[in-house]
Amino acid sequence: MGSSADGRVVWITGAGSGIGRAAAIEAAAAGWRVALTGRREAALEATADAVREAGGSALVLPGDATSDPVVRASLERIDATWGRLDALVLAAGLNAPERRWADHDLPTFDEIVRVNLTGPAHLVTEALPLLRASGGVVVFVSSYSAWAFNPIAGVAYSASKAGLSALSRTLNAQEAVAGVRSCHLCPGDVNTDFLGHRPQVPSDDARAVMLQPADVARSIRFVLEAPAHVRFDELVVSPVSQT
Ligand SMILES: NC(=O)c1ccc[n+]([C@@H]2O[C@H](COP(=O)([O-])OP(=O)(O)OC[C@H]3O[C@@H](n4cnc5c(N)ncnc54)[C@H](OP(=O)(O)O)[C@@H]3O)[C@@H](O)[C@H]2O)c1
């Protein structure tokens, strides 16, 4: 692998597309072994193929990242396969076109909060013993809208992504003693399938001036590869076109 990561292991959610997929390929190129979770198994297998073609190692762990049994079974597989877990990249996320108090519905609100906030909280809680053992890194893939309020991001999305800042900060405050580090990563507009959740889906021209998934993946790699005494508490990465 030509590894600078020395066989370290990262578990990535939302790994079948967009930022999660790009992060897997980028991390693998740097020598990380990658565990991949998402609900679409075929998409994960495609990411795993790209990782292996580049000489990396991938473990496909299909499932809903908000399910405690799935999370526990996945951690057992990672531990049994590689015996360590050095990082999490939590990229699974959800939004909906109905974003305003006037048009959102509560089941969708609950689902967005579950995927974006409650799920990551459960997953980190379950993974902490392995992260403490490795002095691991957590990357919460949050949003620019959690850093600078954006009125069009949506009620549930804004609230859930802002909550990730609190998860990350409490993790750093309480788990630094075990060597655990956490980054609240706030990307601006990224050209991925996620834009399909917008009330007005951006045109190809608009997408062309956004960040591309590989741009965010390089930021994630930068965080993952920091020396053990270095922490990036918050990282905002945006296209120059961001307003
Ligand atoms: N694109 C942007 O402009 C932008 C900007 C800032 C932040 N972000 C954040 O970046 C993250 C990644 O999004 P993306 O832009 O890369 O879009 P994407 O390609 O749509 O990725 C979202 C991923 O989340 C996975 N996912 C959703 N619910 C899941 C669940 N319950 N369990 C497991 N996986 C689940 C999806 O896979 P399955 O459907 O197969 O489960 C999908 O691979 C999201 O958290 C998003 O909020 C995006």
The ligand as an SDF file (V2000), in Angstrom:
LIG
                    3D

 48 52  0  0  0  0  0  0  0  0999 V2000
  -23.4580   17.9810   -0.6190 N   0  0  0  0  0  0  0  0  0  0  0  0
  -23.3950   19.0830    0.1200 C   0  0  0  0  0  0  0  0  0  0  0  0
  -23.5380   20.2230   -0.3780 O   0  0  0  0  0  0  0  0  0  0  0  0
  -23.0730   18.9710    1.5880 C   0  0  0  0  0  0  0  0  0  0  0  0
  -22.6500   20.1240    2.2440 C   0  0  0  0  0  0  0  0  0  0  0  0
  -22.3440   20.0570    3.6010 C   0  0  0  0  0  0  0  0  0  0  0  0
  -22.4780   18.8520    4.2750 C   0  0  0  0  0  0  0  0  0  0  0  0
  -22.8880   17.7470    3.6110 N   0  0  0  0  0  0  0  0  0  0  0  0
  -23.0170   16.5000    4.3840 C   0  0  0  0  0  0  0  0  0  0  0  0
  -22.1530   15.5540    3.8180 O   0  0  0  0  0  0  0  0  0  0  0  0
  -22.6090   14.2480    4.1830 C   0  0  0  0  0  0  0  0  0  0  0  0
  -22.4900   13.3450    2.9760 C   0  0  0  0  0  0  0  0  0  0  0  0
  -23.3850   13.8100    1.9830 O   0  0  0  0  0  0  0  0  0  0  0  0
  -22.9930   13.8590    0.4470 P   0  0  0  0  0  0  0  0  0  0  0  0
  -23.0110   15.2630    0.0420 O   0  0  0  0  0  0  0  0  0  0  0  0
  -21.7940   13.0290    0.2010 O   0  0  0  0  0  0  0  0  0  0  0  0
  -24.3110   13.2120   -0.2240 O   0  0  0  0  0  0  0  0  0  0  0  0
  -24.7010   11.7190   -0.5800 P   0  0  0  0  0  0  0  0  0  0  0  0
  -23.8790   11.2200   -1.6970 O   0  0  0  0  0  0  0  0  0  0  0  0
  -26.1890   11.7460   -0.7690 O   0  0  0  0  0  0  0  0  0  0  0  0
  -24.3050   10.9030    0.7150 O   0  0  0  0  0  0  0  0  0  0  0  0
  -25.1680   10.6550    1.8070 C   0  0  0  0  0  0  0  0  0  0  0  0
  -24.8960    9.2330    2.2310 C   0  0  0  0  0  0  0  0  0  0  0  0
  -25.5530    8.9630    3.4640 O   0  0  0  0  0  0  0  0  0  0  0  0
  -25.9490    7.6120    3.4190 C   0  0  0  0  0  0  0  0  0  0  0  0
  -27.0020    7.4110    4.3880 N   0  0  0  0  0  0  0  0  0  0  0  0
  -28.1390    8.1280    4.5320 C   0  0  0  0  0  0  0  0  0  0  0  0
  -28.8610    7.6250    5.5350 N   0  0  0  0  0  0  0  0  0  0  0  0
  -28.1740    6.5790    6.0390 C   0  0  0  0  0  0  0  0  0  0  0  0
  -28.3920    5.6600    7.0850 C   0  0  0  0  0  0  0  0  0  0  0  0
  -29.5000    5.7020    7.8390 N   0  0  0  0  0  0  0  0  0  0  0  0
  -27.4560    4.7110    7.3280 N   0  0  0  0  0  0  0  0  0  0  0  0
  -26.3250    4.6520    6.5760 C   0  0  0  0  0  0  0  0  0  0  0  0
  -26.0610    5.4960    5.5720 N   0  0  0  0  0  0  0  0  0  0  0  0
  -26.9800    6.4420    5.3140 C   0  0  0  0  0  0  0  0  0  0  0  0
  -26.4010    7.3830    1.9810 C   0  0  0  0  0  0  0  0  0  0  0  0
  -26.2540    6.0320    1.6010 O   0  0  0  0  0  0  0  0  0  0  0  0
  -27.4840    4.9860    1.5870 P   0  0  0  0  0  0  0  0  0  0  0  0
  -28.6630    5.7000    0.9960 O   0  0  0  0  0  0  0  0  0  0  0  0
  -26.9570    3.8550    0.7580 O   0  0  0  0  0  0  0  0  0  0  0  0
  -27.6900    4.5680    3.0050 O   0  0  0  0  0  0  0  0  0  0  0  0
  -25.3870    8.2130    1.2180 C   0  0  0  0  0  0  0  0  0  0  0  0
  -24.2820    7.4360    0.7990 O   0  0  0  0  0  0  0  0  0  0  0  0
  -24.0140   14.4260    4.7240 C   0  0  0  0  0  0  0  0  0  0  0  0
  -23.9920   14.2740    6.1270 O   0  0  0  0  0  0  0  0  0  0  0  0
  -24.3750   15.8560    4.3690 C   0  0  0  0  0  0  0  0  0  0  0  0
  -25.2340   16.4480    5.3320 O   0  0  0  0  0  0  0  0  0  0  0  0
  -23.1960   17.7780    2.2740 C   0  0  0  0  0  0  0  0  0  0  0  0
  1  2  1  0
  2  3  2  0
  2  4  1  0
  4  5  1  0
  4 48  2  0
  5  6  2  0
  6  7  1  0
  7  8  2  0
  8  9  1  0
  8 48  1  0
  9 10  1  0
  9 46  1  0
 10 11  1  0
 11 12  1  0
 11 44  1  0
 12 13  1  0
 13 14  1  0
 14 15  2  0
 14 16  1  0
 14 17  1  0
 17 18  1  0
 18 19  2  0
 18 20  1  0
 18 21  1  0
 21 22  1  0
 22 23  1  0
 23 24  1  0
 23 42  1  0
 24 25  1  0
 25 26  1  0
 25 36  1  0
 26 27  1  0
 26 35  1  0
 27 28  2  0
 28 29  1  0
 29 30  1  0
 29 35  2  0
 30 31  1  0
 30 32  2  0
 32 33  1  0
 33 34  2  0
 34 35  1  0
 36 37  1  0
 36 42  1  0
 37 38  1  0
 38 39  2  0
 38 40  1  0
 38 41  1  0
 42 43  1  0
 44 45  1  0
 44 46  1  0
 46 47  1  0
M  CHG  2   8   1  16  -1
M  END
$$$$
